[in-house]
Amino acid sequence: MALAATLHKVRMNISDLHRHYYQEHHVTVAQHPSETDTRLMVRLLAFMRHADPHLRFTKGLSSNDEPEFWLTSADGHILLWGELGEPSVKRIKQALSRAEAVVVYSYGGRSALEWWNKHADELTKLPRLQIYHLADPQPAQLAQLCARNIDLFATLQEAEVQLTDGEQNIDLQLIQWR
């Protein structure tokens, strides 16, 4: 029997000082059985950084043909395609052929740096691509906020993110690789 996804009820109160976006979002996020708490929380962080009333999580790990999240126009055109981790260059190029912009959130230690070092020359030549990296130990700190019911308050200013769940406070610094 296949394992079922774990559902997380999430409330995100987002204050994005750079974009002047101040909204509260309520989402239910399915955590695939193979998805770590760290990956789930990086997914939520990426959502907060691009928050929009039309931004949606997709099937993610359950689908090879969809990103982790996307922003679509009313006519179904993909405005933003969001990936996590270390996607292949081929996958990024395919995403760029379907979307106006692609963003990748890399996280973790050595494997992420090796991925970037291996593909940096090719990735820096691609248009409409942004790549952000969340260096250690930040992903592990972020995972500590994971729960079945998550209530987050986020203040964002460019590459800096301050998160609190009312008990824990975390300051995150994203490194822009591209």
C-alpha positions in Angstrom: 0.0 0.0 0.0 1.3 3.5 -0.9 1.9 6.0 1.8 -0.4 8.9 1.9 0.7 12.6 1.9 0.7 14.5 5.1 -1.5 17.6 5.0 -0.3 20.8 6.6 -2.6 23.8 7.2 -0.6 26.9 6.8 -1.3 30.6 7.5 1.3 33.0 6.2 1.1 36.7 7.1 3.4 38.2 4.6 5.0 41.7 4.6 7.1 42.1 1.6 8.7 45.6 2.0 10.4 45.5 -1.4 7.3 44.7 -3.4 4.8 46.5 -1.1 2.8 43.3 -0.7 1.0 42.9 2.6 -1.4 39.9 2.6 -2.4 36.9 4.6 -2.5 33.5 2.8 -4.2 30.3 4.0 -3.1 27.2 2.2 -3.2 23.5 2.7 0.0 21.9 1.6 0.4 18.2 0.9 3.8 16.8 2.0 4.8 13.9 -0.3 5.9 10.8 1.8 9.4 11.2 0.4 9.6 15.0 1.1 11.6 16.2 4.1 10.4 18.9 6.5 13.3 21.0 5.2 12.1 20.8 1.6 8.5 21.5 2.6 9.6 24.6 4.5 11.8 25.8 1.6 8.7 25.4 -0.6 6.8 27.7 1.8 9.7 30.2 1.9 9.7 30.3 -1.9 5.9 30.8 -1.9 6.2 33.7 0.5 8.9 35.4 -1.6 6.6 35.3 -4.7 3.3 35.6 -3.0 0.4 36.6 -5.2 -3.3 35.8 -5.1 -2.8 33.6 -8.2 0.3 31.8 -7.1 -0.4 28.1 -6.6 1.4 25.0 -5.4 1.3 22.1 -7.9 1.6 18.4 -7.7 5.3 18.9 -7.1 7.1 15.6 -6.5 4.0 13.7 -7.7 4.4 15.1 -11.2 7.3 15.3 -13.7 5.5 17.9 -15.9 4.9 20.6 -13.3 7.0 22.8 -11.1 6.8 23.1 -7.3 4.7 26.2 -7.7 3.6 28.5 -10.4 1.9 31.8 -11.1 -0.4 31.7 -14.1 -2.4 34.4 -15.8 -6.2 34.2 -16.3 -5.8 32.6 -19.7 -3.5 29.9 -18.3 -0.2 31.4 -19.5 2.6 30.5 -17.0 4.2 33.7 -15.7 6.5 32.1 -13.1 7.8 28.5 -12.8 9.3 27.6 -9.4 11.8 24.8 -8.8 13.5 23.5 -5.7 16.8 21.8 -5.1 19.1 20.9 -8.0 17.1 20.6 -11.2 18.8 19.4 -14.4 19.7 22.1 -16.9 17.4 20.2 -19.4 14.5 20.7 -17.0 15.3 24.4 -16.5 15.4 24.9 -20.3 12.1 23.1 -20.7 10.6 25.4 -18.0 12.0 28.5 -19.8 10.3 27.3 -23.0 6.9 27.2 -21.1 7.1 30.2 -18.7 8.0 33.8 -18.8 10.3 33.4 -15.9 11.9 30.6 -13.9 13.2 30.7 -10.3 15.2 28.0 -8.6 15.6 27.7 -4.8 18.7 25.7 -3.9 19.3 24.7 -0.3 21.7 22.8 1.8 25.4 22.1 1.7 27.9 20.4 -0.5 25.7 18.9 -3.1 24.0 22.2 -3.9 27.4 23.9 -4.3 28.7 21.0 -6.5 25.5 21.4 -8.6 26.1 25.1 -9.0 29.8 24.8 -9.8 29.1 22.1 -12.4 26.3 24.0 -14.2 27.1 27.7 -13.5 28.6 28.5 -16.9 25.6 27.1 -18.7 22.9 28.5 -16.3 24.3 32.0 -16.3 23.7 32.2 -20.1 20.0 31.4 -19.8 17.6 34.4 -19.9 14.7 34.9 -17.4 16.3 32.6 -14.8 16.9 33.4 -11.1 18.7 31.1 -8.7 18.7 31.6 -5.0 20.6 29.6 -2.5 19.8 29.0 1.2 23.1 28.0 2.8 23.6 25.8 5.8 22.6 25.9 8.7 19.5 27.9 7.6 17.5 25.0 6.0 17.7 23.0 9.2 16.6 26.1 11.2 13.7 26.5 8.8 12.7 22.9 9.2 12.2 23.5 13.0 9.1 25.5 12.1 7.4 22.6 10.4 4.2 21.3 12.1 0.8 20.1 11.0 -0.6 23.6 11.6 1.8 26.3 10.7 1.3 29.9 11.6 4.0 32.1 10.1 4.7 35.8 10.1 7.2 36.8 7.4 9.0 40.1 6.8 10.8 40.2 3.5 13.2 42.7 2.2 15.0 41.7 -1.0 17.1 38.7 -0.1 16.5 38.9 3.7 13.6 37.1 5.4 12.6 37.3 9.0 10.3 34.5 10.1 8.5 33.8 13.3 5.9 31.4 14.4 5.3 33.3 17.6 7.8 31.2 19.6 10.9 30.9 17.3 12.5 33.7 15.3 14.7 33.0 12.3 16.6 35.4 10.1 17.4 34.0 6.7 19.7 35.4 4.0 19.3 34.1 0.5 22.3 34.2 -1.8 21.5 35.1 -5.4 23.6 32.9 -7.6 21.9 34.1 -10.8 
